[in-house]
Structures are given as structure tokens and as C-alpha cells.
Amino acid sequence: MLNPKRILVTKFRAMGDTVLLTAALSELNRQFPNAQIHVAATEPWIWLIEGFPGVTKLWPVTWHNDRAARTKAATRLAFNLRKEQYDIVCGFHASPAAAMVGLTTGAKVRAIHFHSFKAKNMYSTVQIPGKGIMKPVIERDLDTIRGLGVEVPEGIMPKIYLKDEEQSFAKEEFKAWGLQDPVLGVALGASRPTKMWPLHRYADVAQHWVKETKGGVLVITGPGEEALVDEFFKAIPHDAEIRNSIQVMPACNVRSLAARISQLNVLVGNDSGPRHLATALGIPTVTVFGPEHPLEWHPYPQDKHPRLFIEPLPCRVNSEPGSPPWCGLRDCIVEAHQCMNKISSEQVCEQVVRVYNAYGKNLRV
């Protein structure tokens, strides 16, 4: 029976991956309540874990795209982590460099789950179940903990903890911006163009929300996505009532982003970090999927968190045995981006209104 004093958790991925990691952190804290849990994760997303129960130290890491720089940073990190004398290392969604970090900490027990669902789990001292089976990323993370020989239930959801003052400040921001309740969040961005629903259809949803609820709309984008906002507003009519009801979210740090999302009644968006964040904060979501199948990246109950997805489509030609087909194109020309264009504004509006009435209407009343 394991009785660790100190556990290291590593996951060097994007915002959504970091949010999903919190499901595994909840389970580690439940399984080993007396252990200190340290987390090494990517800057700036790691600060979403601040205040998480059982987590006593955060190790922010800049994970470089350049292989030489990444290896150098990983070596430096591993040298510092080795001093902590961890009993267990849990490496989630690892890469060769991340697996090396786990190995060089010197921990005798290492549950290191390699990024590819079929590839060998490098430097792991335990057998991680479920290898080679395509499943939601949360369950793949939980398999890492199951490899330690403990019983872990299915269906654990991510959770983000905010301070009261963070939420209060966001609430005051909404008032200062003139956003009337209820507020719909519209997250326009995605990791590549083919994962983005047409911006004029998001404009349709925003207009429908204002007309139906008399509420406000918060447009959410990230760094470098200013052009998306311009394109979105081109599809908004020059109607003072509608335009005055829409606020573009100013740039902020990740904790402020979470606090602002916590004040929404519903969030609609592409398969991207903000909708994972909204889910972890208890906000109902509507997600539009296109080239990638939702199996891995939508582990949420669909009544509160519906997703729209067209299947099957013959143009999704990327696949591996045991996994549903998907498309890795950055831009779609030949197929006219039909995976997204076949999803109508009316379909999305219907789901947004439904989840608002069922789950979002009484938030923060």
C-alpha cells in the first residue's frame, strides 16, 4: 500500500489539457490525503491550479517548440525537481522530454503515460491500464493514477477554484461594462482555422441572445485573435441596442479570464480552452466540433454541455485502428469546410437557449 509524502504531477500542454488535469488532481488528493502534491505545468495555464486542494507547490514551465531549447529547459527543471525527493511521479500526456523529467527526479514509483495512446509509456515503473484504447482524455489521465494500484471511479469532472475576491472583481467589471444579465460568453478562437465555426454564425447567435433574453454578450478571444473580433462585428447590424449589449473582453491573465467566465450564464464556442474552463467552473456550455471527433475532448454530460458534430463525413481521412476518423487540415478548401458549415445558427441557438433555461437561468441570482 502506497503512503507517499510527496507527489509530483507533470503535464506540459495547453489550457484545456491543464483544466482537464484537475480531475486527476482531485482523485490524487482523495487517494492520498496526507501527501503534498506538487504540479509542474505550462506557463501561464498552471495558475489555474492555484488554490487547488492538496496542491502545495506549483512549478511554472515554459515548454519551447524548439527541440534543443525544450531539452535544455527540461534538464534544468529535472535538476531542480530532483532536490524535492518525490515518492511518486505522475506524468500525464507525456512526451519524450516530459518522460525524461519524471525519470530524472529519482522517484522510485513513476506512472508516466505517454502522449500517443498506443506508444510505449517511457520510464514508467508501473503498468498503466487502458493502453491502446481510444478514450476521453480525462479517463486516460485517470488511468495514470489507476496504474498506482488504486480504484478510481469513472466520470470525475474537472474543477477550478477561484477566490471570492476574484469573482467579486469580475462581477464589478461586468457592471462597469454595462453588461445586462443574463450574459452569454462567445469564444471565437481555436487552435487552427478548421476548428472554427464561421464567425458570422456566432454573430447570429449573439443577436438571437440579445433579442430573446435582453441580456449581454461577452466576446472572448486570446492574444493575436483581434482579426476575429473585426470579422465578428462585420456581421452585427448597426443596431444600437444590439451593439451596446456586446462587450469584447479586454486582455487579462488566466485567473482573470477564469473569474470572468465564472460570471457567465452560458458559454458557446469551438473546441478550445475557454469551454473546458467554463465547464470546470460549473457554467453550461455549447461546443461546435468540426474536423476532430468529440470522443477524446468532450468528456462532459451532454444535457448540460451539448456538442454539435456532423458525422459521418468521408473527408475525415486521418485515423488509427480503434479511433474514430478525424481531419488534420489547417485550412479546408476542397471540401468547403463542410464539417462546420453544415451546422446552422438555428441549431446552435436552440441548444444555447435550452441549456440556459435548464441550467443557466438561476446562476448568481
C-alpha positions as CSV (number, residue, x, y, z in Angstrom):
1,M,0.0,0.0,0.0
2,L,1.5,3.3,-1.1
3,N,1.8,6.0,1.5
4,P,3.6,8.9,-0.3
5,K,4.7,12.1,1.5
6,R,5.3,14.0,-1.7
7,I,3.8,13.5,-5.2
8,L,4.9,15.3,-8.4
9,V,2.4,15.8,-11.2
10,T,3.6,16.9,-14.7
11,K,1.6,17.9,-17.8
12,F,3.1,20.3,-20.3
13,R,0.2,21.0,-22.6
14,A,-2.3,23.7,-23.5
15,M,-5.0,25.4,-21.4
16,G,-7.7,22.8,-22.0
17,D,-5.3,20.0,-21.0
18,T,-4.4,21.8,-17.8
19,V,-8.0,22.2,-16.9
20,L,-8.7,18.6,-17.6
21,L,-5.8,17.7,-15.3
22,T,-7.7,18.9,-12.3
23,A,-9.9,15.8,-12.4
24,A,-6.8,13.7,-11.8
25,L,-5.6,16.1,-9.1
26,S,-9.0,15.7,-7.3
27,E,-8.5,11.9,-7.3
28,L,-4.9,12.1,-6.2
29,N,-5.9,14.3,-3.3
30,R,-8.7,11.8,-2.4
31,Q,-6.5,8.7,-2.6
32,F,-3.5,10.3,-0.7
33,P,-5.0,13.0,1.6
34,N,-1.8,13.3,3.6
35,A,0.6,13.8,0.7
36,Q,1.9,17.1,-0.6
37,I,1.1,17.4,-4.3
38,H,3.4,19.5,-6.5
39,V,2.4,20.3,-10.1
40,A,4.8,21.2,-12.9
41,A,2.8,22.5,-15.9
42,T,2.9,25.1,-18.6
43,E,3.0,28.8,-18.0
44,P,0.6,30.6,-17.9
45,W,-2.0,27.9,-17.6
46,I,-0.6,26.4,-14.4
47,W,-2.0,29.4,-12.4
48,L,-5.5,27.9,-13.0
49,I,-4.4,25.3,-10.4
50,E,-3.7,27.8,-7.7
51,G,-5.7,27.1,-4.6
52,F,-6.4,23.5,-5.5
53,P,-6.9,21.2,-2.5
54,G,-3.8,19.2,-1.7
55,V,-1.6,21.1,-4.1
56,T,1.2,22.8,-2.1
57,K,3.6,23.9,-4.8
58,L,3.4,25.0,-8.4
59,W,6.3,24.7,-10.9
60,P,5.6,27.0,-13.9
61,V,7.4,25.9,-17.0
62,T,7.9,27.4,-20.5
63,W,7.7,24.5,-22.8
64,H,9.6,25.5,-26.0
65,N,8.7,24.4,-29.5
66,D,12.3,24.2,-30.5
67,R,13.6,20.8,-29.5
68,A,17.1,21.9,-28.3
69,A,15.6,24.7,-26.2
70,R,12.9,22.3,-24.8
71,T,15.5,19.7,-23.9
72,K,17.6,22.3,-22.1
73,A,14.6,23.6,-20.2
74,A,13.5,20.1,-19.3
75,T,17.0,19.2,-18.0
76,R,17.1,22.4,-15.8
77,L,13.7,21.6,-14.5
78,A,14.6,18.0,-13.7
79,F,17.7,19.1,-11.8
80,N,15.6,21.4,-9.6
81,L,12.8,18.8,-9.1
82,R,15.3,16.1,-8.0
83,K,16.0,18.1,-4.9
84,E,12.4,17.6,-3.7
85,Q,12.8,13.9,-3.2
86,Y,9.4,12.8,-4.6
87,D,8.0,9.4,-3.7
88,I,5.7,9.3,-6.7
89,V,5.8,11.0,-10.1
90,C,2.6,11.0,-12.3
91,G,3.3,12.1,-15.8
92,F,0.1,12.8,-17.7
93,H,0.0,13.1,-21.5
94,A,3.8,12.9,-21.6
95,S,6.3,13.4,-24.4
96,P,9.9,12.1,-24.5
97,A,11.2,15.3,-22.8
98,A,8.4,15.2,-20.2
99,A,9.1,11.5,-19.6
100,M,12.7,12.3,-19.0
101,V,11.8,14.8,-16.4
102,G,9.9,12.1,-14.5
103,L,12.8,9.7,-14.7
104,T,15.5,12.1,-13.5
105,T,13.6,13.2,-10.4
106,G,14.8,9.9,-8.9
107,A,11.3,8.9,-7.7
108,K,11.1,5.2,-7.2
109,V,7.4,5.0,-8.4
110,R,6.7,6.6,-11.7
111,A,3.3,6.4,-13.5
112,I,4.2,8.1,-16.9
113,H,1.5,7.9,-19.6
114,F,2.9,8.7,-23.0
115,H,1.1,11.2,-25.2
116,S,0.3,8.8,-28.0
117,F,-2.4,6.4,-26.9
118,K,-0.6,3.5,-28.5
119,A,3.1,4.3,-27.9
120,K,5.2,2.8,-25.1
121,N,5.0,4.6,-21.7
122,M,8.6,5.6,-21.4
123,Y,10.3,5.3,-18.0
124,S,7.1,4.2,-16.2
125,T,7.7,1.7,-13.3
126,V,4.0,0.7,-13.2
127,Q,1.7,-0.8,-15.8
128,I,-0.9,1.7,-16.8
129,P,-4.2,0.2,-17.9
130,G,-6.1,1.0,-21.0
131,K,-3.1,1.5,-23.2
132,G,-4.1,1.5,-26.9
133,I,-7.8,2.1,-26.2
134,M,-9.1,5.4,-27.5
135,K,-11.0,7.2,-24.7
136,P,-11.7,10.6,-23.3
137,V,-8.5,12.4,-22.1
138,I,-9.8,12.6,-18.6
139,E,-10.1,8.8,-18.4
140,R,-6.6,8.5,-19.9
141,D,-5.3,10.8,-17.2
142,L,-7.2,8.7,-14.5
143,D,-5.6,5.5,-16.0
144,T,-2.3,7.0,-14.9
145,I,-3.5,7.0,-11.3
146,R,-5.1,3.6,-11.7
147,G,-1.6,2.4,-12.6
148,L,-0.6,3.0,-9.0
149,G,-2.9,0.1,-8.0
150,V,-5.8,2.2,-6.6
151,E,-9.5,2.0,-7.5
152,V,-10.6,5.2,-9.4
153,P,-14.2,5.7,-10.4
154,E,-15.2,6.9,-13.9
155,G,-16.9,10.2,-14.6
156,I,-14.7,12.6,-12.4
157,M,-15.0,16.1,-13.8
158,P,-12.5,19.0,-13.8
159,K,-12.8,21.8,-11.3
160,I,-11.2,25.2,-10.9
161,Y,-11.1,27.1,-7.5
162,L,-11.5,30.8,-7.5
163,K,-11.2,33.2,-4.6
164,D,-14.3,35.2,-3.6
165,E,-12.5,38.5,-4.3
166,E,-11.6,37.3,-7.9
167,Q,-15.3,36.6,-8.6
168,S,-16.4,39.8,-7.0
169,F,-14.0,41.8,-9.1
170,A,-15.2,40.2,-12.3
171,K,-18.8,40.9,-11.3
172,E,-18.0,44.6,-10.9
173,E,-16.3,44.6,-14.3
174,F,-19.5,43.3,-15.9
175,K,-21.4,46.2,-14.3
176,A,-18.8,48.7,-15.4
177,W,-19.0,47.4,-19.0
178,G,-22.8,47.7,-18.9
179,L,-23.4,44.0,-19.4
180,Q,-27.0,43.2,-18.5
181,D,-27.9,39.8,-17.0
182,P,-28.0,37.1,-18.3
183,V,-24.7,37.1,-20.1
184,L,-23.7,34.8,-22.9
185,G,-19.9,34.2,-23.5
186,V,-18.9,33.7,-27.1
187,A,-15.4,32.2,-27.5
188,L,-14.4,32.8,-31.1
189,G,-10.9,31.2,-31.3
190,A,-9.4,27.8,-31.8
191,S,-6.0,26.2,-32.3
192,R,-6.4,26.1,-36.1
193,P,-8.9,27.6,-38.6
194,T,-10.6,24.4,-39.5
195,K,-11.7,24.0,-35.8
196,M,-13.5,27.4,-36.0
197,W,-17.3,27.7,-36.7
198,P,-18.0,30.6,-39.1
199,L,-17.8,34.0,-37.3
200,H,-21.0,35.3,-38.9
201,R,-22.9,32.5,-37.3
202,Y,-21.5,33.4,-33.9
203,A,-22.8,36.9,-34.7
204,D,-26.2,35.3,-35.4
205,V,-26.2,33.6,-32.0
206,A,-25.2,36.8,-30.2
207,Q,-28.1,38.7,-31.9
208,H,-30.5,36.0,-31.1
209,W,-29.4,36.0,-27.4
210,V,-29.9,39.8,-27.0
211,K,-33.3,39.7,-28.7
212,E,-34.6,36.7,-26.7
213,T,-33.2,37.4,-23.2
214,K,-32.5,41.2,-23.3
215,G,-29.1,40.2,-21.8
216,G,-25.5,40.9,-22.7
217,V,-22.8,39.1,-24.7
218,L,-19.1,38.9,-23.8
219,V,-16.8,38.1,-26.8
220,I,-13.8,36.1,-25.7
221,T,-10.6,35.9,-27.7
222,G,-6.9,35.3,-27.0
223,P,-3.7,37.1,-28.0
224,G,-3.4,37.5,-31.7
225,E,-7.1,37.0,-32.4
226,E,-8.0,40.6,-32.9
227,A,-9.0,40.0,-36.5
228,L,-11.6,37.5,-35.4
229,V,-13.4,40.3,-33.5
230,D,-13.3,42.6,-36.5
231,E,-14.9,39.9,-38.7
232,F,-17.5,39.1,-36.0
233,F,-18.6,42.7,-35.8
234,K,-18.9,42.9,-39.6
235,A,-21.9,40.5,-39.3
236,I,-23.6,42.5,-36.5
237,P,-26.1,45.0,-37.8
238,H,-25.7,48.7,-37.0
239,D,-28.4,48.4,-34.3
240,A,-27.5,50.4,-31.2
241,E,-29.4,48.1,-28.8
242,I,-27.6,45.0,-30.1
243,R,-24.1,46.6,-30.4
244,N,-24.4,48.2,-26.9
245,S,-25.2,44.8,-25.5
246,I,-21.9,43.3,-26.7
247,Q,-18.6,43.7,-24.9
248,V,-15.3,42.5,-26.2
249,M,-13.3,41.1,-23.3
250,P,-10.1,43.1,-22.6
251,A,-6.8,41.3,-22.4
252,C,-6.1,39.7,-19.0
253,N,-4.2,37.0,-17.2
254,V,-5.6,33.5,-16.9
255,R,-7.0,33.9,-13.4
256,S,-9.0,36.9,-14.5
257,L,-10.2,35.0,-17.6
258,A,-11.5,32.3,-15.3
259,A,-13.2,34.8,-13.0
260,R,-14.9,36.5,-15.9
261,I,-16.1,33.1,-17.3
262,S,-17.5,32.3,-13.9
263,Q,-19.9,35.2,-14.2
264,L,-21.5,33.9,-17.4
265,N,-24.8,32.2,-17.7
266,V,-23.8,30.1,-20.8
267,L,-20.7,29.9,-23.0
268,V,-20.7,28.9,-26.6
269,G,-17.6,28.2,-28.6
270,N,-15.3,25.9,-30.6
271,D,-13.3,23.0,-29.2
272,S,-10.9,25.2,-27.3
273,G,-9.6,26.1,-23.8
274,P,-12.3,28.5,-22.7
275,R,-15.1,26.0,-22.9
276,H,-13.1,23.5,-20.8
277,L,-12.6,26.3,-18.3
278,A,-16.3,27.1,-18.3
279,T,-17.2,23.5,-17.6
280,A,-14.8,23.3,-14.7
281,L,-16.4,26.4,-13.3
282,G,-20.0,25.0,-13.5
283,I,-21.1,27.1,-16.4
284,P,-23.3,25.4,-19.1
285,T,-21.6,25.2,-22.5
286,V,-22.4,24.6,-26.1
287,T,-19.5,23.4,-28.2
288,V,-19.2,23.2,-32.0
289,F,-17.0,20.4,-33.3
290,G,-15.7,20.1,-36.8
291,P,-12.6,18.2,-38.0
292,E,-11.9,16.3,-34.8
293,H,-14.2,13.7,-33.2
294,P,-15.5,14.7,-29.7
295,L,-14.7,11.3,-28.1
296,E,-11.4,12.4,-26.6
297,W,-12.1,16.1,-26.0
298,H,-15.7,16.2,-24.8
299,P,-16.0,14.0,-21.7
300,Y,-18.9,16.1,-20.4
301,P,-22.6,15.2,-19.8
302,Q,-24.4,16.4,-23.0
303,D,-27.5,17.6,-21.3
304,K,-25.7,20.5,-19.7
305,H,-22.8,20.6,-22.2
306,P,-24.2,19.6,-25.6
307,R,-21.9,19.4,-28.6
308,L,-22.8,19.7,-32.3
309,F,-20.9,17.4,-34.6
310,I,-21.7,16.2,-38.2
311,E,-20.9,12.5,-38.8
312,P,-20.0,10.6,-40.8
313,L,-18.1,12.7,-43.3
314,P,-15.9,10.9,-45.9
315,C,-13.4,13.8,-45.9
316,R,-12.2,12.9,-42.4
317,V,-9.5,10.6,-43.6
318,N,-7.0,10.6,-40.7
319,S,-7.4,7.7,-38.4
320,E,-5.7,4.9,-36.5
321,P,-7.0,1.5,-35.5
322,G,-9.5,1.8,-32.7
323,S,-10.0,5.6,-33.1
324,P,-12.8,7.5,-35.0
325,P,-11.7,9.3,-38.2
326,W,-10.7,12.9,-38.0
327,C,-9.1,15.6,-40.2
328,G,-5.8,17.3,-39.5
329,L,-6.0,20.1,-42.1
330,R,-5.2,23.6,-41.1
331,D,-7.3,25.1,-43.9
332,C,-10.1,23.4,-45.8
333,I,-10.7,24.4,-49.5
334,V,-11.7,21.3,-51.5
335,E,-14.4,20.2,-49.1
336,A,-15.6,23.8,-48.4
337,H,-15.3,23.2,-44.6
338,Q,-18.5,21.3,-44.6
339,C,-17.9,19.8,-41.1
340,M,-18.6,23.3,-39.7
341,N,-20.7,24.9,-42.4
342,K,-23.4,22.1,-42.1
343,I,-24.0,23.2,-38.5
344,S,-26.6,26.0,-38.7
345,S,-27.0,29.1,-36.5
346,E,-30.5,27.8,-35.6
347,Q,-29.2,24.5,-34.3
348,V,-26.7,26.3,-32.0
349,C,-29.2,28.9,-30.9
350,E,-31.6,26.2,-29.9
351,Q,-29.0,24.5,-27.7
352,V,-27.9,27.8,-26.2
353,V,-31.4,28.7,-25.1
354,R,-32.1,25.2,-23.9
355,V,-29.1,24.9,-21.6
356,Y,-29.7,28.5,-20.4
357,N,-33.3,27.6,-19.4
358,A,-32.3,24.3,-17.8
359,Y,-29.0,25.2,-16.1
360,G,-28.0,28.9,-16.5
361,K,-31.1,30.9,-15.6
362,N,-30.6,30.7,-11.9
363,L,-26.8,31.2,-11.8
364,R,-25.8,34.0,-9.4
365,V,-29.4,35.1,-8.8
